[in-house]
Amino acid sequence: MYDKDFAELVKIAAEKLKEDTVYKMLTRSEDYQKESDARDTAERNYENLDLTMEQRKVCDIFLDYRDRQSLEYSDYSYLAGLYDAFRIMAVLFPDRWDMEQVQKVLDSKIKVGGMKIENEKLMLEYK
């Protein structure tokens, strides 16, 4: 049976584990570190551009949208990976996993429409 307390516990645990796991993986990745350094250089170059306030605002809004979408994609990818792991476990140990409950818990983590609302606020602020 679906339990909201259980869902909240899984959500908190997944967020904490994701932060720890992803951070460790990224700090060990030479490719990610190189990309991070390159991004830092590109950001400094962007900040040194001679842009008007209007041009910078347009660029900043675009970059914010892209960053938010990347974060949202990352969250969904992580949840998809968790779900796939549970599906594998359900195939290997069918008597131990209730996939309907797993789906409900993972679905409770998904923020439906959250990004759209934030983006609309940004666009209103821009206008």
N, C-alpha and C positions, 0 to 999 in steps of 0.2 A: 504494500500500500504506500502511496505517495505521502510523504511527511514534509511539511514546509521547513521544520527545524533541520531535518536531514539535508534538504536541498541547500539551505543557507550554510550549513557546515561544509558541504562539498564545495560550494562556491568559494567560501573563504579559503579552504585548503587548496583548491586549484589555483587561486590567485597567488597565494603565498609560494606554493611549490613552483609555479610558472616563473615568478620573479627570480627565485633562487636558481632554478635550473637554467633558464635562459641566460641570466647574468654570467653564470659559470661557463657556459658554452661560448658566449660571446667574448669573454676575456681570454679564452684559450684559442680563439680563432684568429690566425694571422691574417686571413683574408678580410675579416670584419675589421680588424684593427687598421689595416691599410685603407679600407674604405672610409673608416671613421676619420682618419687623418686627412684624406682627400676631401671629405665633406667639410671638415674644419677649415681647410684652405679655401674651398669654394665659398663658404660662409663669410670668411674675412674679405674675399674679393667682392662679394655681393654688398657687404656693409660699406665698402670703400667706393662703390659706384656713386656717381653724381646724379642721383635721381631726385625728382621733385617729391614733395610729400604725397601727392596724389599717386604718382607712379610707385612709390615705395609701398603705399597702402594696398594698391592693387596686387602687387607682387606678394606682400605679406599674407593677404587673404588667400591667394592661390596656394602659397606654400602651406598655410595652415590647413586648408582643405585636403591637400595631398598627405600631409602628416597624419591628420585625423583618419583618413581613409586607410592609410598604411597600418595604423594602430588597430583599427577595427578589423582589418584583414588578418592581422596577427592574432587577435583574440579569437576570431572564428576558426583560423587554422589550428590553433591550440586546442580548441574545443572539439574540432573534427578529429584531431589526433587522439584525444581522450576517448571520444565515442568509438573510433575504430579499434582502439585497444580493448575497450569493453566488449565490442562485438567479437573480437578474436577470442577473448576469454570465454564468452558465451558459447562459442563453437567448441572450444576445448573442454569447458566445464559447464555443460548446459543446465545442470541442476543447481548451480550456485549463483547464476546471474539473472536478474530480472531486467531485461532490456527495456521494458516499458518504463520502469522506474528510472533507469539510467537516462533515458531520453527525456523524461520530464525534468529531471534534475538539471541536465545540461541545457535544456530549453529555458529554464528559469534564469540562467546566467546571461542569456542573450538579451541585449538592450534594444528592443524593437523601436525604431524611429528616433533613438537618442541622437544620432549623428545629424539627422535631417533637421531636428529642432535647433541644435546648436548652430548649424550652418545658416539657417534662416535668421537667427539672431545676429550672426556676423554680417550677413548681407543687409539687414535693417540698420545696423550700426554704420555700415559703410555708406549707405545712401544718406 
